[in-house]
Amino acid sequence: MEYQSLINTGAGIAFTVAGWFAREMWTAVKDLKSDLAKLREELPKTYVTRDDSREDIREIKEMLGKIFDKLDGKADK
């Protein structure tokens, strides 16, 4: 009978540790889901979208083109 209580105690301790670990993992996953949701909301406010950056670069290229045209048309003395 002594072996049976040793096995029961060992199994109880093992299941307690496994339950605690599963609970910690469950909490961590919930926190990660919450953080991911916040990141999805905040990310567009922090970074520039690809289309916006392309339009800005296009405008800069147009301005530089105008400057180069004026420099080419300038007569040197």
C-alpha positions as CSV (number, residue, x, y, z in Angstrom):
1,M,0.0,0.0,0.0
2,E,3.0,2.3,0.5
3,Y,3.8,2.3,-3.2
4,Q,0.3,3.3,-4.1
5,S,0.3,6.4,-1.9
6,L,3.8,7.3,-3.3
7,I,2.4,7.0,-6.8
8,N,-0.7,9.0,-5.9
9,T,1.4,11.8,-4.3
10,G,3.8,11.9,-7.3
11,A,0.9,12.0,-9.7
12,G,-0.8,14.7,-7.7
13,I,2.4,16.9,-7.6
14,A,2.9,16.3,-11.4
15,F,-0.7,17.3,-12.2
16,T,-0.4,20.3,-10.0
17,V,2.7,21.5,-11.8
18,A,1.2,20.7,-15.2
19,G,-2.0,22.6,-14.3
20,W,0.0,25.7,-13.0
21,F,2.1,25.6,-16.2
22,A,-1.0,25.4,-18.4
23,R,-2.6,28.3,-16.5
24,E,0.5,30.4,-17.0
25,M,0.5,29.6,-20.7
26,W,-3.2,30.5,-21.0
27,T,-2.6,33.8,-19.4
28,A,0.4,34.5,-21.6
29,V,-1.6,33.8,-24.8
30,K,-4.4,36.1,-23.6
31,D,-1.9,38.9,-23.0
32,L,-0.3,38.3,-26.4
33,K,-3.7,38.5,-28.1
34,S,-4.4,41.8,-26.3
35,D,-1.0,43.2,-27.2
36,L,-1.5,42.2,-30.8
37,A,-4.8,44.0,-30.9
38,K,-3.3,47.1,-29.5
39,L,-0.4,46.9,-32.0
40,R,-2.9,46.6,-34.9
41,E,-4.5,49.8,-33.8
42,E,-1.3,51.8,-33.2
43,L,0.8,50.6,-36.1
44,P,-0.9,52.7,-38.8
45,K,-0.5,55.8,-36.7
46,T,3.2,55.3,-36.2
47,Y,4.5,54.2,-39.7
48,V,3.9,55.6,-43.1
49,T,2.1,53.5,-45.6
50,R,3.8,52.4,-48.8
51,D,1.4,54.4,-51.0
52,D,1.9,57.6,-49.0
53,S,5.7,57.3,-49.2
54,R,5.6,56.7,-53.0
55,E,3.4,59.8,-53.5
56,D,5.8,61.9,-51.4
57,I,8.8,60.6,-53.3
58,R,7.0,61.4,-56.6
59,E,6.4,65.0,-55.5
60,I,10.0,65.4,-54.5
61,K,11.2,64.1,-57.9
62,E,8.8,66.5,-59.6
63,M,10.2,69.4,-57.6
64,L,13.8,68.3,-58.4
65,G,12.9,68.0,-62.1
66,K,11.7,71.6,-62.1
67,I,14.8,72.8,-60.3
68,F,17.0,71.0,-62.9
69,D,15.0,72.4,-65.8
70,K,15.6,75.9,-64.4
71,L,19.3,75.3,-63.9
72,D,19.6,73.9,-67.5
73,G,17.8,77.0,-68.9
74,K,19.9,79.5,-66.9
75,A,22.4,81.2,-69.1
76,D,25.9,81.4,-67.7
77,K,27.7,84.7,-68.0
